[in-house]
Amino acid sequence: MLPIDLKSSVGAGDAMVAAMALGLENKLSLEELAILCMATSAGACTTEGTQPARLEVIEDLKDLVQIEGMRG
């Protein structure tokens, strides 16, 4: 669980899909892709409505994501 100040979960799934598309386009590893998606989705939850998270917020959250037991 990432420690965030939850404002709204609206748009969190869309943010995750956008991060996934970006990660796939940039040929990220499966672990890097999961981290980017998680951080971007969590970041979206820190904003009101459908506003995207600031890049600085996403980068900070990426440092907090922990992946356990991933294979691929």
mmCIF file of the N, C-alpha and C atoms, coordinates in Angstrom:
data_MODEL
# 
_entry.id   MODEL 
# 
loop_
_atom_site.group_PDB 
_atom_site.id 
_atom_site.type_symbol 
_atom_site.label_atom_id 
_atom_site.label_alt_id 
_atom_site.label_comp_id 
_atom_site.label_asym_id 
_atom_site.label_entity_id 
_atom_site.label_seq_id 
_atom_site.pdbx_PDB_ins_code 
_atom_site.Cartn_x 
_atom_site.Cartn_y 
_atom_site.Cartn_z 
_atom_site.occupancy 
_atom_site.B_iso_or_equiv 
_atom_site.pdbx_formal_charge 
_atom_site.auth_seq_id 
_atom_site.auth_comp_id 
_atom_site.auth_asym_id 
_atom_site.auth_atom_id 
_atom_site.pdbx_PDB_model_num 
ATOM 1   N N  . MET A 1 1  ? 0.843   -1.172  0.000   1.00 0.00 ? 1  MET A N  1 
ATOM 2   C CA . MET A 1 1  ? 0.000   0.000   0.000   1.00 0.00 ? 1  MET A CA 1 
ATOM 3   C C  . MET A 1 1  ? 0.894   1.242   0.000   1.00 0.00 ? 1  MET A C  1 
ATOM 4   N N  . LEU A 1 2  ? 0.553   2.183   -0.855  1.00 0.00 ? 2  LEU A N  1 
ATOM 5   C CA . LEU A 1 2  ? 1.309   3.430   -0.920  1.00 0.00 ? 2  LEU A CA 1 
ATOM 6   C C  . LEU A 1 2  ? 0.653   4.487   -0.034  1.00 0.00 ? 2  LEU A C  1 
ATOM 7   N N  . PRO A 1 3  ? 1.455   5.205   0.733   1.00 0.00 ? 3  PRO A N  1 
ATOM 8   C CA . PRO A 1 3  ? 0.895   6.245   1.606   1.00 0.00 ? 3  PRO A CA 1 
ATOM 9   C C  . PRO A 1 3  ? 0.576   7.505   0.804   1.00 0.00 ? 3  PRO A C  1 
ATOM 10  N N  . ILE A 1 4  ? -0.703  7.707   0.521   1.00 0.00 ? 4  ILE A N  1 
ATOM 11  C CA . ILE A 1 4  ? -1.111  8.898   -0.233  1.00 0.00 ? 4  ILE A CA 1 
ATOM 12  C C  . ILE A 1 4  ? -2.228  9.609   0.511   1.00 0.00 ? 4  ILE A C  1 
ATOM 13  N N  . ASP A 1 5  ? -2.398  10.870  0.177   1.00 0.00 ? 5  ASP A N  1 
ATOM 14  C CA . ASP A 1 5  ? -3.515  11.664  0.682   1.00 0.00 ? 5  ASP A CA 1 
ATOM 15  C C  . ASP A 1 5  ? -4.626  11.546  -0.364  1.00 0.00 ? 5  ASP A C  1 
ATOM 16  N N  . LEU A 1 6  ? -5.542  10.596  -0.162  1.00 0.00 ? 6  LEU A N  1 
ATOM 17  C CA . LEU A 1 6  ? -6.584  10.300  -1.143  1.00 0.00 ? 6  LEU A CA 1 
ATOM 18  C C  . LEU A 1 6  ? -7.539  11.468  -1.306  1.00 0.00 ? 6  LEU A C  1 
ATOM 19  N N  . LYS A 1 7  ? -7.669  11.928  -2.546  1.00 0.00 ? 7  LYS A N  1 
ATOM 20  C CA . LYS A 1 7  ? -8.620  12.991  -2.888  1.00 0.00 ? 7  LYS A CA 1 
ATOM 21  C C  . LYS A 1 7  ? -9.787  12.413  -3.686  1.00 0.00 ? 7  LYS A C  1 
ATOM 22  N N  . SER A 1 8  ? -9.465  11.584  -4.707  1.00 0.00 ? 8  SER A N  1 
ATOM 23  C CA . SER A 1 8  ? -10.485 11.005  -5.568  1.00 0.00 ? 8  SER A CA 1 
ATOM 24  C C  . SER A 1 8  ? -9.862  9.865   -6.360  1.00 0.00 ? 8  SER A C  1 
ATOM 25  N N  . SER A 1 9  ? -10.610 8.774   -6.509  1.00 0.00 ? 9  SER A N  1 
ATOM 26  C CA . SER A 1 9  ? -10.105 7.663   -7.319  1.00 0.00 ? 9  SER A CA 1 
ATOM 27  C C  . SER A 1 9  ? -10.582 7.752   -8.774  1.00 0.00 ? 9  SER A C  1 
ATOM 28  N N  . VAL A 1 10 ? -11.346 8.789   -9.080  1.00 0.00 ? 10 VAL A N  1 
ATOM 29  C CA . VAL A 1 10 ? -11.829 8.986   -10.453 1.00 0.00 ? 10 VAL A CA 1 
ATOM 30  C C  . VAL A 1 10 ? -10.630 9.206   -11.369 1.00 0.00 ? 10 VAL A C  1 
ATOM 31  N N  . GLY A 1 11 ? -10.535 8.424   -12.404 1.00 0.00 ? 11 GLY A N  1 
ATOM 32  C CA . GLY A 1 11 ? -9.448  8.565   -13.371 1.00 0.00 ? 11 GLY A CA 1 
ATOM 33  C C  . GLY A 1 11 ? -8.215  7.743   -13.056 1.00 0.00 ? 11 GLY A C  1 
ATOM 34  N N  . ALA A 1 12 ? -8.195  7.044   -11.912 1.00 0.00 ? 12 ALA A N  1 
ATOM 35  C CA . ALA A 1 12 ? -7.015  6.267   -11.542 1.00 0.00 ? 12 ALA A CA 1 
ATOM 36  C C  . ALA A 1 12 ? -6.766  5.122   -12.534 1.00 0.00 ? 12 ALA A C  1 
ATOM 37  N N  . GLY A 1 13 ? -7.818  4.469   -12.967 1.00 0.00 ? 13 GLY A N  1 
ATOM 38  C CA . GLY A 1 13 ? -7.671  3.387   -13.952 1.00 0.00 ? 13 GLY A CA 1 
ATOM 39  C C  . GLY A 1 13 ? -7.212  3.912   -15.294 1.00 0.00 ? 13 GLY A C  1 
ATOM 40  N N  . ASP A 1 14 ? -7.757  5.029   -15.711 1.00 0.00 ? 14 ASP A N  1 
ATOM 41  C CA . ASP A 1 14 ? -7.328  5.643   -16.976 1.00 0.00 ? 14 ASP A CA 1 
ATOM 42  C C  . ASP A 1 14 ? -5.858  6.040   -16.910 1.00 0.00 ? 14 ASP A C  1 
ATOM 43  N N  . ALA A 1 15 ? -5.442  6.563   -15.760 1.00 0.00 ? 15 ALA A N  1 
ATOM 44  C CA . ALA A 1 15 ? -4.045  6.947   -15.583 1.00 0.00 ? 15 ALA A CA 1 
ATOM 45  C C  . ALA A 1 15 ? -3.139  5.727   -15.670 1.00 0.00 ? 15 ALA A C  1 
ATOM 46  N N  . MET A 1 16 ? -3.587  4.604   -15.086 1.00 0.00 ? 16 MET A N  1 
ATOM 47  C CA . MET A 1 16 ? -2.798  3.379   -15.142 1.00 0.00 ? 16 MET A CA 1 
ATOM 48  C C  . MET A 1 16 ? -2.651  2.879   -16.583 1.00 0.00 ? 16 MET A C  1 
ATOM 49  N N  . VAL A 1 17 ? -3.745  2.918   -17.338 1.00 0.00 ? 17 VAL A N  1 
ATOM 50  C CA . VAL A 1 17 ? -3.697  2.465   -18.731 1.00 0.00 ? 17 VAL A CA 1 
ATOM 51  C C  . VAL A 1 17 ? -2.779  3.372   -19.561 1.00 0.00 ? 17 VAL A C  1 
ATOM 52  N N  . ALA A 1 18 ? -2.832  4.670   -19.317 1.00 0.00 ? 18 ALA A N  1 
ATOM 53  C CA . ALA A 1 18 ? -1.945  5.596   -20.036 1.00 0.00 ? 18 ALA A CA 1 
ATOM 54  C C  . ALA A 1 18 ? -0.489  5.308   -19.693 1.00 0.00 ? 18 ALA A C  1 
ATOM 55  N N  . ALA A 1 19 ? -0.206  5.038   -18.420 1.00 0.00 ? 19 ALA A N  1 
ATOM 56  C CA . ALA A 1 19 ? 1.155   4.705   -18.014 1.00 0.00 ? 19 ALA A CA 1 
ATOM 57  C C  . ALA A 1 19 ? 1.604   3.401   -18.657 1.00 0.00 ? 19 ALA A C  1 
ATOM 58  N N  . MET A 1 20 ? 0.684   2.445   -18.763 1.00 0.00 ? 20 MET A N  1 
ATOM 59  C CA . MET A 1 20 ? 1.022   1.169   -19.389 1.00 0.00 ? 20 MET A CA 1 
ATOM 60  C C  . MET A 1 20 ? 1.367   1.364   -20.863 1.00 0.00 ? 20 MET A C  1 
ATOM 61  N N  . ALA A 1 21 ? 0.575   2.169   -21.558 1.00 0.00 ? 21 ALA A N  1 
ATOM 62  C CA . ALA A 1 21 ? 0.849   2.440   -22.967 1.00 0.00 ? 21 ALA A CA 1 
ATOM 63  C C  . ALA A 1 21 ? 2.215   3.106   -23.131 1.00 0.00 ? 21 ALA A C  1 
ATOM 64  N N  . LEU A 1 22 ? 2.512   4.073   -22.277 1.00 0.00 ? 22 LEU A N  1 
ATOM 65  C CA . LEU A 1 22 ? 3.803   4.755   -22.328 1.00 0.00 ? 22 LEU A CA 1 
ATOM 66  C C  . LEU A 1 22 ? 4.942   3.780   -22.042 1.00 0.00 ? 22 LEU A C  1 
ATOM 67  N N  . GLY A 1 23 ? 4.765   2.953   -21.016 1.00 0.00 ? 23 GLY A N  1 
ATOM 68  C CA . GLY A 1 23 ? 5.800   1.986   -20.653 1.00 0.00 ? 23 GLY A CA 1 
ATOM 69  C C  . GLY A 1 23 ? 6.043   0.958   -21.745 1.00 0.00 ? 23 GLY A C  1 
ATOM 70  N N  . LEU A 1 24 ? 4.978   0.465   -22.363 1.00 0.00 ? 24 LEU A N  1 
ATOM 71  C CA . LEU A 1 24 ? 5.129   -0.495  -23.453 1.00 0.00 ? 24 LEU A CA 1 
ATOM 72  C C  . LEU A 1 24 ? 5.810   0.145   -24.653 1.00 0.00 ? 24 LEU A C  1 
ATOM 73  N N  . GLU A 1 25 ? 5.435   1.365   -24.963 1.00 0.00 ? 25 GLU A N  1 
ATOM 74  C CA . GLU A 1 25 ? 6.067   2.088   -26.079 1.00 0.00 ? 25 GLU A CA 1 
ATOM 75  C C  . GLU A 1 25 ? 7.559   2.267   -25.835 1.00 0.00 ? 25 GLU A C  1 
ATOM 76  N N  . ASN A 1 26 ? 7.926   2.466   -24.573 1.00 0.00 ? 26 ASN A N  1 
ATOM 77  C CA . ASN A 1 26 ? 9.336   2.671   -24.225 1.00 0.00 ? 26 ASN A CA 1 
ATOM 78  C C  . ASN A 1 26 ? 10.043  1.377   -23.837 1.00 0.00 ? 26 ASN A C  1 
ATOM 79  N N  . LYS A 1 27 ? 9.369   0.251   -24.051 1.00 0.00 ? 27 LYS A N  1 
ATOM 80  C CA . LYS A 1 27 ? 9.943   -1.079  -23.825 1.00 0.00 ? 27 LYS A CA 1 
ATOM 81  C C  . LYS A 1 27 ? 10.499  -1.273  -22.414 1.00 0.00 ? 27 LYS A C  1 
ATOM 82  N N  . LEU A 1 28 ? 9.722   -0.824  -21.420 1.00 0.00 ? 28 LEU A N  1 
ATOM 83  C CA . LEU A 1 28 ? 10.119  -1.028  -20.029 1.00 0.00 ? 28 LEU A CA 1 
ATOM 84  C C  . LEU A 1 28 ? 10.033  -2.510  -19.685 1.00 0.00 ? 28 LEU A C  1 
ATOM 85  N N  . SER A 1 29 ? 10.832  -2.924  -18.725 1.00 0.00 ? 29 SER A N  1 
ATOM 86  C CA . SER A 1 29 ? 10.729  -4.295  -18.229 1.00 0.00 ? 29 SER A CA 1 
ATOM 87  C C  . SER A 1 29 ? 9.385   -4.451  -17.521 1.00 0.00 ? 29 SER A C  1 
ATOM 88  N N  . LEU A 1 30 ? 8.999   -5.696  -17.265 1.00 0.00 ? 30 LEU A N  1 
ATOM 89  C CA . LEU A 1 30 ? 7.730   -5.950  -16.588 1.00 0.00 ? 30 LEU A CA 1 
ATOM 90  C C  . LEU A 1 30 ? 7.714   -5.283  -15.213 1.00 0.00 ? 30 LEU A C  1 
ATOM 91  N N  . GLU A 1 31 ? 8.818   -5.342  -14.494 1.00 0.00 ? 31 GLU A N  1 
ATOM 92  C CA . GLU A 1 31 ? 8.885   -4.719  -13.170 1.00 0.00 ? 31 GLU A CA 1 
ATOM 93  C C  . GLU A 1 31 ? 8.800   -3.197  -13.272 1.00 0.00 ? 31 GLU A C  1 
ATOM 94  N N  . GLU A 1 32 ? 9.529   -2.606  -14.208 1.00 0.00 ? 32 GLU A N  1 
ATOM 95  C CA . GLU A 1 32 ? 9.472   -1.147  -14.390 1.00 0.00 ? 32 GLU A CA 1 
ATOM 96  C C  . GLU A 1 32 ? 8.064   -0.704  -14.789 1.00 0.00 ? 32 GLU A C  1 
ATOM 97  N N  . LEU A 1 33 ? 7.428   -1.513  -15.625 1.00 0.00 ? 33 LEU A N  1 
ATOM 98  C CA . LEU A 1 33 ? 6.069   -1.213  -16.082 1.00 0.00 ? 33 LEU A CA 1 
ATOM 99  C C  . LEU A 1 33 ? 5.093   -1.231  -14.910 1.00 0.00 ? 33 LEU A C  1 
ATOM 100 N N  . ALA A 1 34 ? 5.194   -2.253  -14.066 1.00 0.00 ? 34 ALA A N  1 
ATOM 101 C CA . ALA A 1 34 ? 4.300   -2.353  -12.903 1.00 0.00 ? 34 ALA A CA 1 
ATOM 102 C C  . ALA A 1 34 ? 4.508   -1.176  -11.954 1.00 0.00 ? 34 ALA A C  1 
ATOM 103 N N  . ILE A 1 35 ? 5.747   -0.792  -11.740 1.00 0.00 ? 35 ILE A N  1 
ATOM 104 C CA . ILE A 1 35 ? 6.051   0.332   -10.847 1.00 0.00 ? 35 ILE A CA 1 
ATOM 105 C C  . ILE A 1 35 ? 5.475   1.630   -11.404 1.00 0.00 ? 35 ILE A C  1 
ATOM 106 N N  . LEU A 1 36 ? 5.681   1.874   -12.695 1.00 0.00 ? 36 LEU A N  1 
ATOM 107 C CA . LEU A 1 36 ? 5.156   3.091   -13.317 1.00 0.00 ? 36 LEU A CA 1 
ATOM 108 C C  . LEU A 1 36 ? 3.631   3.130   -13.245 1.00 0.00 ? 36 LEU A C  1 
ATOM 109 N N  . CYS A 1 37 ? 2.990   2.008   -13.551 1.00 0.00 ? 37 CYS A N  1 
ATOM 110 C CA . CYS A 1 37 ? 1.520   1.963   -13.520 1.00 0.00 ? 37 CYS A CA 1 
ATOM 111 C C  . CYS A 1 37 ? 0.986   2.212   -12.113 1.00 0.00 ? 37 CYS A C  1 
ATOM 112 N N  . MET A 1 38 ? 1.578   1.571   -11.132 1.00 0.00 ? 38 MET A N  1 
ATOM 113 C CA . MET A 1 38 ? 1.129   1.734   -9.749  1.00 0.00 ? 38 MET A CA 1 
ATOM 114 C C  . MET A 1 38 ? 1.305   3.175   -9.276  1.00 0.00 ? 38 MET A C  1 
ATOM 115 N N  . ALA A 1 39 ? 2.471   3.750   -9.542  1.00 0.00 ? 39 ALA A N  1 
ATOM 116 C CA . ALA A 1 39 ? 2.754   5.120   -9.103  1.00 0.00 ? 39 ALA A CA 1 
ATOM 117 C C  . ALA A 1 39 ? 1.847   6.130   -9.808  1.00 0.00 ? 39 ALA A C  1 
ATOM 118 N N  . THR A 1 40 ? 1.610   5.928   -11.085 1.00 0.00 ? 40 THR A N  1 
ATOM 119 C CA . THR A 1 40 ? 0.767   6.856   -11.844 1.00 0.00 ? 40 THR A CA 1 
ATOM 120 C C  . THR A 1 40 ? -0.686  6.778   -11.380 1.00 0.00 ? 40 THR A C  1 
ATOM 121 N N  . SER A 1 41 ? -1.162  5.569   -11.160 1.00 0.00 ? 41 SER A N  1 
ATOM 122 C CA . SER A 1 41 ? -2.531  5.394   -10.674 1.00 0.00 ? 41 SER A CA 1 
ATOM 123 C C  . SER A 1 41 ? -2.694  5.981   -9.269  1.00 0.00 ? 41 SER A C  1 
ATOM 124 N N  . ALA A 1 42 ? -1.752  5.700   -8.401  1.00 0.00 ? 42 ALA A N  1 
ATOM 125 C CA . ALA A 1 42 ? -1.806  6.251   -7.037  1.00 0.00 ? 42 ALA A CA 1 
ATOM 126 C C  . ALA A 1 42 ? -1.707  7.774   -7.072  1.00 0.00 ? 42 ALA A C  1 
ATOM 127 N N  . GLY A 1 43 ? -0.866  8.287   -7.945  1.00 0.00 ? 43 GLY A N  1 
ATOM 128 C CA . GLY A 1 43 ? -0.723  9.732   -8.075  1.00 0.00 ? 43 GLY A CA 1 
ATOM 129 C C  . GLY A 1 43 ? -2.019  10.393  -8.501  1.00 0.00 ? 43 GLY A C  1 
ATOM 130 N N  . ALA A 1 44 ? -2.743  9.731   -9.400  1.00 0.00 ? 44 ALA A N  1 
ATOM 131 C CA . ALA A 1 44 ? -4.030  10.274  -9.848  1.00 0.00 ? 44 ALA A CA 1 
ATOM 132 C C  . ALA A 1 44 ? -5.012  10.383  -8.682  1.00 0.00 ? 44 ALA A C  1 
ATOM 133 N N  . CYS A 1 45 ? -4.876  9.510   -7.705  1.00 0.00 ? 45 CYS A N  1 
ATOM 134 C CA . CYS A 1 45 ? -5.766  9.533   -6.539  1.00 0.00 ? 45 CYS A CA 1 
ATOM 135 C C  . CYS A 1 45 ? -5.471  10.693  -5.599  1.00 0.00 ? 45 CYS A C  1 
ATOM 136 N N  . THR A 1 46 ? -4.355  11.375  -5.810  1.00 0.00 ? 46 THR A N  1 
ATOM 137 C CA . THR A 1 46 ? -3.997  12.500  -4.944  1.00 0.00 ? 46 THR A CA 1 
ATOM 138 C C  . THR A 1 46 ? -4.528  13.828  -5.468  1.00 0.00 ? 46 THR A C  1 
ATOM 139 N N  . THR A 1 47 ? -5.248  13.785  -6.599  1.00 0.00 ? 47 THR A N  1 
ATOM 140 C CA . THR A 1 47 ? -5.776  15.014  -7.190  1.00 0.00 ? 47 THR A CA 1 
ATOM 141 C C  . THR A 1 47 ? -7.304  15.000  -7.141  1.00 0.00 ? 47 THR A C  1 
ATOM 142 N N  . GLU A 1 48 ? -7.890  16.172  -7.268  1.00 0.00 ? 48 GLU A N  1 
ATOM 143 C CA . GLU A 1 48 ? -9.352  16.292  -7.307  1.00 0.00 ? 48 GLU A CA 1 
ATOM 144 C C  . GLU A 1 48 ? -9.857  15.914  -8.695  1.00 0.00 ? 48 GLU A C  1 
ATOM 145 N N  . GLY A 1 49 ? -10.941 15.188  -8.754  1.00 0.00 ? 49 GLY A N  1 
ATOM 146 C CA . GLY A 1 49 ? -11.564 14.844  -10.026 1.00 0.00 ? 49 GLY A CA 1 
ATOM 147 C C  . GLY A 1 49 ? -10.659 14.039  -10.924 1.00 0.00 ? 49 GLY A C  1 
ATOM 148 N N  . THR A 1 50 ? -10.569 14.455  -12.170 1.00 0.00 ? 50 THR A N  1 
ATOM 149 C CA . THR A 1 50 ? -9.792  13.696  -13.152 1.00 0.00 ? 50 THR A CA 1 
ATOM 150 C C  . THR A 1 50 ? -8.455  14.356  -13.483 1.00 0.00 ? 50 THR A C  1 
ATOM 151 N N  . GLN A 1 51 ? -7.998  15.246  -12.643 1.00 0.00 ? 51 GLN A N  1 
ATOM 152 C CA . GLN A 1 51 ? -6.713  15.903  -12.904 1.00 0.00 ? 51 GLN A CA 1 
ATOM 153 C C  . GLN A 1 51 ? -5.579  14.892  -12.754 1.00 0.00 ? 51 GLN A C  1 
ATOM 154 N N  . PRO A 1 52 ? -4.620  14.896  -13.691 1.00 0.00 ? 52 PRO A N  1 
ATOM 155 C CA . PRO A 1 52 ? -3.478  13.977  -13.562 1.00 0.00 ? 52 PRO A CA 1 
ATOM 156 C C  . PRO A 1 52 ? -2.525  14.457  -12.469 1.00 0.00 ? 52 PRO A C  1 
ATOM 157 N N  . ALA A 1 53 ? -1.766  13.518  -11.942 1.00 0.00 ? 53 ALA A N  1 
ATOM 158 C CA . ALA A 1 53 ? -0.760  13.860  -10.936 1.00 0.00 ? 53 ALA A CA 1 
ATOM 159 C C  . ALA A 1 53 ? 0.413   14.575  -11.597 1.00 0.00 ? 53 ALA A C  1 
ATOM 160 N N  . ARG A 1 54 ? 1.084   15.414  -10.823 1.00 0.00 ? 54 ARG A N  1 
ATOM 161 C CA . ARG A 1 54 ? 2.309   16.049  -11.312 1.00 0.00 ? 54 ARG A CA 1 
ATOM 162 C C  . ARG A 1 54 ? 3.402   14.988  -11.453 1.00 0.00 ? 54 ARG A C  1 
ATOM 163 N N  . LEU A 1 55 ? 4.289   15.176  -12.404 1.00 0.00 ? 55 LEU A N  1 
ATOM 164 C CA . LEU A 1 55 ? 5.369   14.229  -12.643 1.00 0.00 ? 55 LEU A CA 1 
ATOM 165 C C  . LEU A 1 55 ? 6.207   14.012  -11.388 1.00 0.00 ? 55 LEU A C  1 
ATOM 166 N N  . GLU A 1 56 ? 6.415   15.073  -10.610 1.00 0.00 ? 56 GLU A N  1 
ATOM 167 C CA . GLU A 1 56 ? 7.215   14.951  -9.382  1.00 0.00 ? 56 GLU A CA 1 
ATOM 168 C C  . GLU A 1 56 ? 6.551   13.991  -8.399  1.00 0.00 ? 56 GLU A C  1 
ATOM 169 N N  . VAL A 1 57 ? 5.235   14.029  -8.323  1.00 0.00 ? 57 VAL A N  1 
ATOM 170 C CA . VAL A 1 57 ? 4.494   13.139  -7.421  1.00 0.00 ? 57 VAL A CA 1 
ATOM 171 C C  . VAL A 1 57 ? 4.668   11.689  -7.877  1.00 0.00 ? 57 VAL A C  1 
ATOM 172 N N  . ILE A 1 58 ? 4.537   11.461  -9.173  1.00 0.00 ? 58 ILE A N  1 
ATOM 173 C CA . ILE A 1 58 ? 4.689   10.108  -9.717  1.00 0.00 ? 58 ILE A CA 1 
ATOM 174 C C  . ILE A 1 58 ? 6.099   9.589   -9.458  1.00 0.00 ? 58 ILE A C  1 
ATOM 175 N N  . GLU A 1 59 ? 7.101   10.419  -9.700  1.00 0.00 ? 59 GLU A N  1 
ATOM 176 C CA . GLU A 1 59 ? 8.489   10.000  -9.465  1.00 0.00 ? 59 GLU A CA 1 
ATOM 177 C C  . GLU A 1 59 ? 8.715   9.660   -7.993  1.00 0.00 ? 59 GLU A C  1 
ATOM 178 N N  . ASP A 1 60 ? 8.165   10.454  -7.094  1.00 0.00 ? 60 ASP A N  1 
ATOM 179 C CA . ASP A 1 60 ? 8.297   10.170  -5.659  1.00 0.00 ? 60 ASP A CA 1 
ATOM 180 C C  . ASP A 1 60 ? 7.614   8.859   -5.299  1.00 0.00 ? 60 ASP A C  1 
ATOM 181 N N  . LEU A 1 61 ? 6.433   8.627   -5.855  1.00 0.00 ? 61 LEU A N  1 
ATOM 182 C CA . LEU A 1 61 ? 5.709   7.396   -5.567  1.00 0.00 ? 61 LEU A CA 1 
ATOM 183 C C  . LEU A 1 61 ? 6.414   6.174   -6.143  1.00 0.00 ? 61 LEU A C  1 
ATOM 184 N N  . LYS A 1 62 ? 7.050   6.322   -7.292  1.00 0.00 ? 62 LYS A N  1 
ATOM 185 C CA . LYS A 1 62 ? 7.798   5.200   -7.875  1.00 0.00 ? 62 LYS A CA 1 
ATOM 186 C C  . LYS A 1 62 ? 8.850   4.679   -6.905  1.00 0.00 ? 62 LYS A C  1 
ATOM 187 N N  . ASP A 1 63 ? 9.453   5.574   -6.150  1.00 0.00 ? 63 ASP A N  1 
ATOM 188 C CA . ASP A 1 63 ? 10.469  5.169   -5.176  1.00 0.00 ? 63 ASP A CA 1 
ATOM 189 C C  . ASP A 1 63 ? 9.874   4.364   -4.024  1.00 0.00 ? 63 ASP A C  1 
ATOM 190 N N  . LEU A 1 64 ? 8.566   4.471   -3.813  1.00 0.00 ? 64 LEU A N  1 
ATOM 191 C CA . LEU A 1 64 ? 7.911   3.785   -2.702  1.00 0.00 ? 64 LEU A CA 1 
ATOM 192 C C  . LEU A 1 64 ? 7.290   2.447   -3.090  1.00 0.00 ? 64 LEU A C  1 
ATOM 193 N N  . VAL A 1 65 ? 7.120   2.209   -4.398  1.00 0.00 ? 65 VAL A N  1 
ATOM 194 C CA . VAL A 1 65 ? 6.483   0.961   -4.859  1.00 0.00 ? 65 VAL A CA 1 
ATOM 195 C C  . VAL A 1 65 ? 7.438   -0.201  -4.609  1.00 0.00 ? 65 VAL A C  1 
ATOM 196 N N  . GLN A 1 66 ? 6.900   -1.265  -4.020  1.00 0.00 ? 66 GLN A N  1 
ATOM 197 C CA . GLN A 1 66 ? 7.676   -2.481  -3.772  1.00 0.00 ? 66 GLN A CA 1 
ATOM 198 C C  . GLN A 1 66 ? 7.000   -3.632  -4.493  1.00 0.00 ? 66 GLN A C  1 
ATOM 199 N N  . ILE A 1 67 ? 7.777   -4.326  -5.304  1.00 0.00 ? 67 ILE A N  1 
ATOM 200 C CA . ILE A 1 67 ? 7.272   -5.472  -6.051  1.00 0.00 ? 67 ILE A CA 1 
ATOM 201 C C  . ILE A 1 67 ? 7.755   -6.739  -5.359  1.00 0.00 ? 67 ILE A C  1 
ATOM 202 N N  . GLU A 1 68 ? 6.821   -7.644  -5.090  1.00 0.00 ? 68 GLU A N  1 
ATOM 203 C CA . GLU A 1 68 ? 7.172   -8.910  -4.454  1.00 0.00 ? 68 GLU A CA 1 
ATOM 204 C C  . GLU A 1 68 ? 6.657   -10.074 -5.287  1.00 0.00 ? 68 GLU A C  1 
ATOM 205 N N  . GLY A 1 69 ? 7.507   -11.045 -5.522  1.00 0.00 ? 69 GLY A N  1 
ATOM 206 C CA . GLY A 1 69 ? 7.083   -12.282 -6.164  1.00 0.00 ? 69 GLY A CA 1 
ATOM 207 C C  . GLY A 1 69 ? 6.664   -12.166 -7.602  1.00 0.00 ? 69 GLY A C  1 
ATOM 208 N N  . MET A 1 70 ? 7.263   -11.248 -8.354  1.00 0.00 ? 70 MET A N  1 
ATOM 209 C CA . MET A 1 70 ? 6.892   -11.074 -9.748  1.00 0.00 ? 70 MET A CA 1 
ATOM 210 C C  . MET A 1 70 ? 7.748   -11.963 -10.633 1.00 0.00 ? 70 MET A C  1 
ATOM 211 N N  . ARG A 1 71 ? 7.113   -12.578 -11.605 1.00 0.00 ? 71 ARG A N  1 
ATOM 212 C CA . ARG A 1 71 ? 7.836   -13.419 -12.566 1.00 0.00 ? 71 ARG A CA 1 
ATOM 213 C C  . ARG A 1 71 ? 7.470   -12.981 -13.972 1.00 0.00 ? 71 ARG A C  1 
ATOM 214 N N  . GLY A 1 72 ? 8.405   -13.160 -14.868 1.00 0.00 ? 72 GLY A N  1 
ATOM 215 C CA . GLY A 1 72 ? 8.055   -12.813 -16.242 1.00 0.00 ? 72 GLY A CA 1 
ATOM 216 C C  . GLY A 1 72 ? 9.205   -12.546 -17.132 1.00 0.00 ? 72 GLY A C  1 
# 
